[in-house]
Amino acid sequence: MRSLMKYIRPFFGYIAATLSIKFIASIVELFIPLILATIIDDIVPTGDVRAIFLWGGMMALCAVTALVGNVVANRMAAKSSGSITEHIRHDLFYKISFLSARQLDQFTIPSAVSRLTTDTYNVNQMLARMQRLGVRGPILLIGGIIITMIMDAGLTMILLLTLPIIAVLVYAVTKKGIPLYTKQQGVLDRMVRVVQENITGARVIKALSKSSYERARYDRVNNDLADVEQHAGNVMAITNPGSTLILNLGLTLVVAVGAFRLNAGLTSSGVIIAFLNYFTIILNAMLGITRIFVLCSKGEASAKRIAEVLRTPQDLTVEPADEKESEVPTPAHIVFDHVCFSYEKVKANVKDLSFSLRRGQTLGIIGATGSGKSTIINLLMRFYDVDSGCILIDGKDIRTIEPTALQKKFGVVFQNDFLFADTIEENIRYFRALSREEIADAAQAAQAQEFIDTVGMDYGVLARGNNLSGGQKQRLLIARALAAKPEILILDDASSALDYKTDAVLRRELSRRHFGTTSIIVAQRISSIKGADMILVLENGSVIGCGTHDTLMKTCAVYQEIAESQMGEGAHTDA
Ligand SMILES: Nc1ncnc2c1ncn2[C@@H]1O[C@H](COP(=O)(O)OP(=O)(O)OP(=O)(O)O)[C@@H](O)[C@H]1O
């Protein structure tokens, strides 16, 4: 909770006002049974109707004041806790969006999602409840005890004996509850992951007839969640009934002793009625306080999970230019200089990679699945930092370039890239200040114009482009990458769904319209990279061949084999 204090501090004044209103409303509420006792014992016996109305009016006024005060304070509590949570969610979202890919791999995306949703909700509930009951509970509890003590100390002692037992019970249960709620959040993360995978992979699951397997997987995590929820619920469930039982036993004792004292003329019926009211108030206050403890257990566990992300130091910092900047001016646009990298620091995923590309040149990358093609893109875009060696753009180490300036250089289509539930036009524009002409131009270059002409730019694309064919999706994604006229164009397996003819026209259009753009094309098809200025052939993270298509056909047996298997004799003709 201390870690979230910086979010609460700006609202101290507002929260103080809320608590003051709660304080006044609770004090006023405390007087209602006392007035009732006075009416029964002192006013009614006089038969003075005017006095009865006057005291009755006072009682009603106290009730209305307490009601209005409580409603206003509850609204204020909802407002401040809502605003505090909004700020926490804002910072958490920003922090998550700035986490490096490696850090996100560690937290996992489902966990990031549940920290942003369930955990912030738990913190919200804790803050709201603490304001609603944090003052009201203790005031009603302590105030009730003081008043009953003044009215009849003997009877109050019976009640007081029960309270330490309840306090010990609440403390013990809460101490056990916090780790259980942390565990519950962990299982919830797993549940989010399974649901996410099921929804995004719905078609694959059906196609592979794995629906029953997935249902069983979901049932398992659902059962785990139910178990841990039940366990936490079982532990926490002792508090309310336990407190109620202890208090009710005390209350029964009070009624019995009260009856004797009434018969003996030691107390009045008004006092007994007021006592019963106060005991109900005290009981509710005590239960309210235990409820705060339960919510605080959850909120505290969630606050810790949120703070864990917020405290995570920035992984990919911008380093001072003079330390890394190349001292020799270079005509090269992109340079990989002896780059080594491993995701898990166990086995190298890219080994001693070096190449250099001039502005406007095209690099093709080919290799077996898992050979490290996308990893090169991940490193160039600085999703991960290299372990050794360096990557330069225009002679500058990418670690010295501001992330936004670096990202602006790229137009990129990733494998299985994302389309949003919006119009075709907005999917290409993607919140950038681009004119309709620029969008149409990009669509034309991406060979998407023909299909867009048939449906219109305002056609509503479904989330993930589910109402488009694979080829149509790829064309829109390529148009999106081209629209801002990037300095570096990256197409990671981006034309695999295009027919050979469209792929060829696309490549021709790219070299014609985007003449100065340096392109990196990751492909499985030789035809997509055949015309590239340089082709890298990868195997297990190492370059086993480098050169033009013609050179590789002579020097790299693996490349030759792939080319011949895909193109037959055509592999030997000029690009
Ligand atoms: N986030 C990650 N964490 C750990 N290992 C990873 C991660 N991403 C990729 N890898 C591993 O790194 C290796 C290279 O992966 P990469 O995605 O670069 O392959 P690729 O050549 O692009 O494959 P494909 O053609 O199938 O897309 C693989 O062994 C893969 O398992």
The ligand as an SDF file (V2000), in Angstrom:
LIG
                    3D

 31 33  0  0  0  0  0  0  0  0999 V2000
   10.2730  -14.4650  -26.6850 N   0  0  0  0  0  0  0  0  0  0  0  0
   11.0590  -15.5370  -26.7990 C   0  0  0  0  0  0  0  0  0  0  0  0
   11.5490  -16.1400  -25.6900 N   0  0  0  0  0  0  0  0  0  0  0  0
   12.3590  -17.2140  -25.7830 C   0  0  0  0  0  0  0  0  0  0  0  0
   12.7350  -17.7840  -26.9630 N   0  0  0  0  0  0  0  0  0  0  0  0
   12.2630  -17.2370  -28.0920 C   0  0  0  0  0  0  0  0  0  0  0  0
   11.4040  -16.0970  -28.0770 C   0  0  0  0  0  0  0  0  0  0  0  0
   11.0920  -15.7730  -29.3530 N   0  0  0  0  0  0  0  0  0  0  0  0
   11.7340  -16.6730  -30.1450 C   0  0  0  0  0  0  0  0  0  0  0  0
   12.4400  -17.5340  -29.3940 N   0  0  0  0  0  0  0  0  0  0  0  0
   13.2920  -18.6460  -29.8730 C   0  0  0  0  0  0  0  0  0  0  0  0
   14.3110  -18.0780  -30.6850 O   0  0  0  0  0  0  0  0  0  0  0  0
   14.5530  -18.8820  -31.8210 C   0  0  0  0  0  0  0  0  0  0  0  0
   14.4530  -18.0320  -33.1000 C   0  0  0  0  0  0  0  0  0  0  0  0
   13.1150  -17.5830  -33.1980 O   0  0  0  0  0  0  0  0  0  0  0  0
   12.6390  -16.6830  -34.4160 P   0  0  0  0  0  0  0  0  0  0  0  0
   11.2520  -16.2360  -34.1210 O   0  0  0  0  0  0  0  0  0  0  0  0
   13.6350  -15.6340  -34.6810 O   0  0  0  0  0  0  0  0  0  0  0  0
   12.6370  -17.7430  -35.6030 O   0  0  0  0  0  0  0  0  0  0  0  0
   12.2260  -17.5410  -37.1310 P   0  0  0  0  0  0  0  0  0  0  0  0
   13.4160  -17.8980  -37.9460 O   0  0  0  0  0  0  0  0  0  0  0  0
   11.6460  -16.1940  -37.3460 O   0  0  0  0  0  0  0  0  0  0  0  0
   11.1330  -18.6760  -37.2680 O   0  0  0  0  0  0  0  0  0  0  0  0
    9.7990  -18.7190  -38.1750 P   0  0  0  0  0  0  0  0  0  0  0  0
   10.2200  -18.8400  -39.5930 O   0  0  0  0  0  0  0  0  0  0  0  0
    9.1400  -19.9510  -37.6840 O   0  0  0  0  0  0  0  0  0  0  0  0
    9.0530  -17.4820  -37.8760 O   0  0  0  0  0  0  0  0  0  0  0  0
   13.5720  -20.0230  -31.7650 C   0  0  0  0  0  0  0  0  0  0  0  0
   14.2420  -21.1590  -31.2640 O   0  0  0  0  0  0  0  0  0  0  0  0
   12.5250  -19.5790  -30.7770 C   0  0  0  0  0  0  0  0  0  0  0  0
   12.0340  -20.6560  -30.0320 O   0  0  0  0  0  0  0  0  0  0  0  0
  1  2  1  0
  2  3  1  0
  2  7  2  0
  3  4  2  0
  4  5  1  0
  5  6  2  0
  6  7  1  0
  6 10  1  0
  7  8  1  0
  8  9  2  0
  9 10  1  0
 10 11  1  0
 11 12  1  0
 11 30  1  0
 12 13  1  0
 13 14  1  0
 13 28  1  0
 14 15  1  0
 15 16  1  0
 16 17  2  0
 16 18  1  0
 16 19  1  0
 19 20  1  0
 20 21  2  0
 20 22  1  0
 20 23  1  0
 23 24  1  0
 24 25  2  0
 24 26  1  0
 24 27  1  0
 28 29  1  0
 28 30  1  0
 30 31  1  0
M  END
$$$$
